[in-house]
Amino acid sequence: MQIDVLFAFLTSVFFLTLSPGPDIMYVFYKSSTCGFKEAAKLSMGLTSGLLIHTLFVAFGISTLIKSNQDYFDLIKYFGFIYFTYLGFSQFFKKNIGVEKKNESNNSFVTGLLMNLLNPKVSIFFIAFLPAFVFHNSLDIELQFIILGLIFWAVATLIFVFISLVSSNFKTLFEKYINYKKIKYIQALIFLLIALYILLI
């Protein structure tokens, strides 16, 4: 076993997870407006998607997606349409206070779909995981799964920590931004996620 490779993997995962992006931005928003519990649900949904992408890589499904542009485009456009719909649907909410209760029940699902409906994550895992194979005799599929579990654990800890820290801004956030403004902020975040999936 090559410990130095695993250490390099851990370091890479740490900085990749902390890098600015729509995931962290939405976790911060969710924690600041709905509190730690809902942000933690969102975080678990986001990172659970990493486990599924890991299985895709281990069993070759991601390679199929990469090799067939039609599959890639289908997932990408579905993700774009889904988050565009979520974004525009925010503008038609009449009572944001009531809707927030319904929304909170879907935090995990929203996070999971944010991850799964971005095919670029699968492509990233195809390129990233093989670079950190750490054992000469262990099955490559098992090594991918181990690396994916490490990625999941590190990402989950970081996202939950961010959820905990940003929940301290909830009172301040509610003091200066009313529910109507929150509705528009969330709409903007969903639309940015849709553009991210489509263009990046």
One Martini backbone bead per residue (centre of mass of N, CA, C, O) as a GRO file, in nm:
protein
  200
    1MET     BB    1   0.096   0.037   0.022
    2GLN     BB    2   0.046   0.389  -0.067
    3ILE     BB    3   0.042   0.646   0.148
    4ASP     BB    4   0.119   0.894  -0.026
    5VAL     BB    5  -0.127   0.871  -0.214
    6LEU     BB    6  -0.347   0.906   0.002
    7PHE     BB    7  -0.251   1.182   0.098
    8ALA     BB    8  -0.285   1.325  -0.175
    9PHE     BB    9  -0.586   1.269  -0.193
   10LEU     BB   10  -0.678   1.414   0.063
   11THR     BB   11  -0.571   1.692  -0.016
   12SER     BB   12  -0.730   1.724  -0.278
   13VAL     BB   13  -1.014   1.693  -0.159
   14PHE     BB   14  -1.006   1.928   0.037
   15PHE     BB   15  -0.963   2.159  -0.179
   16LEU     BB   16  -1.195   2.089  -0.369
   17THR     BB   17  -1.428   2.126  -0.162
   18LEU     BB   18  -1.343   2.434  -0.087
   19SER     BB   19  -1.403   2.527  -0.349
   20PRO     BB   20  -1.572   2.737  -0.522
   21GLY     BB   21  -1.935   2.686  -0.549
   22PRO     BB   22  -2.266   2.594  -0.567
   23ASP     BB   23  -2.270   2.407  -0.325
   24ILE     BB   24  -2.161   2.594  -0.101
   25MET     BB   25  -2.355   2.827  -0.153
   26TYR     BB   26  -2.616   2.664  -0.083
   27VAL     BB   27  -2.541   2.575   0.199
   28PHE     BB   28  -2.514   2.858   0.314
   29TYR     BB   29  -2.800   2.948   0.250
   30LYS     BB   30  -2.956   2.725   0.401
   31SER     BB   31  -2.835   2.786   0.683
   32SER     BB   32  -2.912   3.099   0.693
   33THR     BB   33  -3.238   3.032   0.657
   34CYS     BB   34  -3.294   2.715   0.794
   35GLY     BB   35  -3.044   2.589   0.909
   36PHE     BB   36  -2.854   2.322   0.999
   37LYS     BB   37  -3.038   2.077   0.938
   38GLU     BB   38  -3.095   2.142   0.634
   39ALA     BB   39  -2.799   2.166   0.545
   40ALA     BB   40  -2.725   1.875   0.623
   41LYS     BB   41  -2.917   1.740   0.425
   42LEU     BB   42  -2.796   1.865   0.174
   43SER     BB   43  -2.510   1.755   0.216
   44MET     BB   44  -2.587   1.453   0.207
   45GLY     BB   45  -2.694   1.463  -0.079
   46LEU     BB   46  -2.440   1.558  -0.224
   47THR     BB   47  -2.246   1.322  -0.115
   48SER     BB   48  -2.413   1.076  -0.207
   49GLY     BB   49  -2.351   1.119  -0.508
   50LEU     BB   50  -2.055   1.024  -0.489
   51LEU     BB   51  -2.116   0.724  -0.443
   52ILE     BB   52  -2.257   0.680  -0.714
   53HIS     BB   53  -2.021   0.769  -0.895
   54THR     BB   54  -1.830   0.552  -0.794
   55LEU     BB   55  -1.994   0.312  -0.901
   56PHE     BB   56  -1.986   0.398  -1.192
   57VAL     BB   57  -1.682   0.370  -1.220
   58ALA     BB   58  -1.638   0.076  -1.113
   59PHE     BB   59  -1.874  -0.035  -1.342
   60GLY     BB   60  -1.855   0.161  -1.619
   61ILE     BB   61  -2.081   0.380  -1.669
   62SER     BB   62  -1.916   0.641  -1.714
   63THR     BB   63  -1.781   0.546  -1.974
   64LEU     BB   64  -2.042   0.543  -2.136
   65ILE     BB   65  -2.106   0.843  -2.104
   66LYS     BB   66  -1.838   0.945  -2.231
   67SER     BB   67  -1.871   0.782  -2.516
   68ASN     BB   68  -2.176   0.907  -2.511
   69GLN     BB   69  -2.313   1.205  -2.594
   70ASP     BB   70  -2.616   1.154  -2.557
   71TYR     BB   71  -2.613   1.084  -2.257
   72PHE     BB   72  -2.478   1.338  -2.159
   73ASP     BB   73  -2.687   1.543  -2.271
   74LEU     BB   74  -2.937   1.433  -2.132
   75ILE     BB   75  -2.846   1.490  -1.840
   76LYS     BB   76  -2.775   1.787  -1.870
   77TYR     BB   77  -3.056   1.894  -1.972
   78PHE     BB   78  -3.220   1.790  -1.737
   79GLY     BB   79  -3.073   1.955  -1.521
   80PHE     BB   80  -3.131   2.231  -1.643
   81ILE     BB   81  -3.444   2.212  -1.640
   82TYR     BB   82  -3.487   2.151  -1.341
   83PHE     BB   83  -3.340   2.415  -1.221
   84THR     BB   84  -3.506   2.615  -1.381
   85TYR     BB   85  -3.775   2.540  -1.260
   86LEU     BB   86  -3.701   2.603  -0.967
   87GLY     BB   87  -3.636   2.899  -1.013
   88PHE     BB   88  -3.914   2.999  -1.138
   89SER     BB   89  -4.100   2.889  -0.905
   90GLN     BB   90  -4.024   3.109  -0.693
   91PHE     BB   91  -4.192   3.352  -0.824
   92PHE     BB   92  -4.491   3.190  -0.753
   93LYS     BB   93  -4.479   3.232  -0.458
   94LYS     BB   94  -4.696   3.338  -0.197
   95ASN     BB   95  -4.577   3.164   0.069
   96ILE     BB   96  -4.270   3.130   0.198
   97GLY     BB   97  -4.326   3.016   0.484
   98VAL     BB   98  -4.476   2.758   0.390
   99GLU     BB   99  -4.273   2.655   0.172
  100LYS     BB  100  -4.030   2.602   0.358
  101LYS     BB  101  -4.146   2.344   0.489
  102ASN     BB  102  -4.157   2.179   0.227
  103GLU     BB  103  -3.860   2.217   0.138
  104SER     BB  104  -3.710   2.082   0.380
  105ASN     BB  105  -3.794   1.784   0.296
  106ASN     BB  106  -3.598   1.822   0.013
  107SER     BB  107  -3.293   1.861   0.066
  108PHE     BB  108  -3.169   1.588  -0.001
  109VAL     BB  109  -3.279   1.559  -0.291
  110THR     BB  110  -3.160   1.817  -0.406
  111GLY     BB  111  -2.864   1.741  -0.357
  112LEU     BB  112  -2.862   1.478  -0.518
  113LEU     BB  113  -2.949   1.606  -0.794
  114MET     BB  114  -2.721   1.807  -0.824
  115ASN     BB  115  -2.515   1.576  -0.864
  116LEU     BB  116  -2.645   1.365  -1.073
  117LEU     BB  117  -2.722   1.604  -1.299
  118ASN     BB  118  -2.395   1.610  -1.327
  119PRO     BB  119  -2.188   1.461  -1.556
  120LYS     BB  120  -1.909   1.593  -1.475
  121VAL     BB  121  -1.861   1.421  -1.224
  122SER     BB  122  -1.809   1.154  -1.364
  123ILE     BB  123  -1.574   1.254  -1.537
  124PHE     BB  124  -1.400   1.338  -1.302
  125PHE     BB  125  -1.374   1.054  -1.174
  126ILE     BB  126  -1.235   0.919  -1.412
  127ALA     BB  127  -0.979   1.111  -1.388
  128PHE     BB  128  -0.916   1.099  -1.072
  129LEU     BB  129  -0.905   0.810  -0.940
  130PRO     BB  130  -0.675   0.664  -1.115
  131ALA     BB  131  -0.443   0.859  -0.997
  132PHE     BB  132  -0.491   0.691  -0.688
  133VAL     BB  133  -0.365   0.429  -0.702
  134PHE     BB  134  -0.242   0.227  -0.402
  135HIS     BB  135  -0.242  -0.081  -0.523
  136ASN     BB  136  -0.109  -0.365  -0.685
  137SER     BB  137  -0.328  -0.616  -0.590
  138LEU     BB  138  -0.580  -0.468  -0.577
  139ASP     BB  139  -0.872  -0.419  -0.682
  140ILE     BB  140  -0.975  -0.158  -0.870
  141GLU     BB  141  -1.270  -0.137  -0.776
  142LEU     BB  142  -1.204  -0.126  -0.471
  143GLN     BB  143  -1.029   0.127  -0.482
  144PHE     BB  144  -1.250   0.317  -0.584
  145ILE     BB  145  -1.437   0.279  -0.340
  146ILE     BB  146  -1.241   0.379  -0.125
  147LEU     BB  147  -1.196   0.659  -0.247
  148GLY     BB  148  -1.496   0.739  -0.243
  149LEU     BB  149  -1.529   0.721   0.067
  150ILE     BB  150  -1.322   0.935   0.132
  151PHE     BB  151  -1.453   1.163  -0.022
  152TRP     BB  152  -1.720   1.156   0.131
  153ALA     BB  153  -1.611   1.208   0.418
  154VAL     BB  154  -1.473   1.480   0.365
  155ALA     BB  155  -1.711   1.632   0.237
  156THR     BB  156  -1.909   1.598   0.472
  157LEU     BB  157  -1.747   1.741   0.692
  158ILE     BB  158  -1.725   2.014   0.547
  159PHE     BB  159  -2.029   2.072   0.498
  160VAL     BB  160  -2.118   2.051   0.794
  161PHE     BB  161  -1.933   2.273   0.896
  162ILE     BB  162  -2.053   2.497   0.720
  163SER     BB  163  -2.338   2.469   0.833
  164LEU     BB  164  -2.264   2.545   1.125
  165VAL     BB  165  -2.134   2.823   1.078
  166SER     BB  166  -2.366   2.959   0.893
  167SER     BB  167  -2.599   2.944   1.113
  168ASN     BB  168  -2.502   3.214   1.259
  169PHE     BB  169  -2.647   3.397   1.019
  170LYS     BB  170  -2.957   3.376   1.047
  171THR     BB  171  -3.038   3.625   1.215
  172LEU     BB  172  -2.904   3.834   1.030
  173PHE     BB  173  -3.050   3.755   0.771
  174GLU     BB  174  -3.348   3.806   0.879
  175LYS     BB  175  -3.308   4.110   0.955
  176TYR     BB  176  -3.228   4.213   0.636
  177ILE     BB  177  -3.401   3.969   0.502
  178ASN     BB  178  -3.675   3.896   0.352
  179TYR     BB  179  -3.876   3.654   0.213
  180LYS     BB  180  -3.886   3.777  -0.069
  181LYS     BB  181  -3.578   3.790  -0.111
  182ILE     BB  182  -3.522   3.490  -0.064
  183LYS     BB  183  -3.674   3.389  -0.310
  184TYR     BB  184  -3.482   3.529  -0.520
  185ILE     BB  185  -3.218   3.403  -0.428
  186GLN     BB  186  -3.297   3.109  -0.482
  187ALA     BB  187  -3.357   3.143  -0.779
  188LEU     BB  188  -3.070   3.230  -0.858
  189ILE     BB  189  -2.925   2.974  -0.765
  190PHE     BB  190  -3.072   2.774  -0.950
  191LEU     BB  191  -2.987   2.916  -1.217
  192LEU     BB  192  -2.681   2.886  -1.173
  193ILE     BB  193  -2.683   2.579  -1.168
  194ALA     BB  194  -2.795   2.540  -1.450
  195LEU     BB  195  -2.558   2.687  -1.596
  196TYR     BB  196  -2.334   2.510  -1.487
  197ILE     BB  197  -2.429   2.246  -1.620
  198LEU     BB  198  -2.430   2.360  -1.918
  199LEU     BB  199  -2.128   2.521  -1.936
  200ILE     BB  200  -1.885   2.383  -1.755
   0.00000   0.00000   0.00000
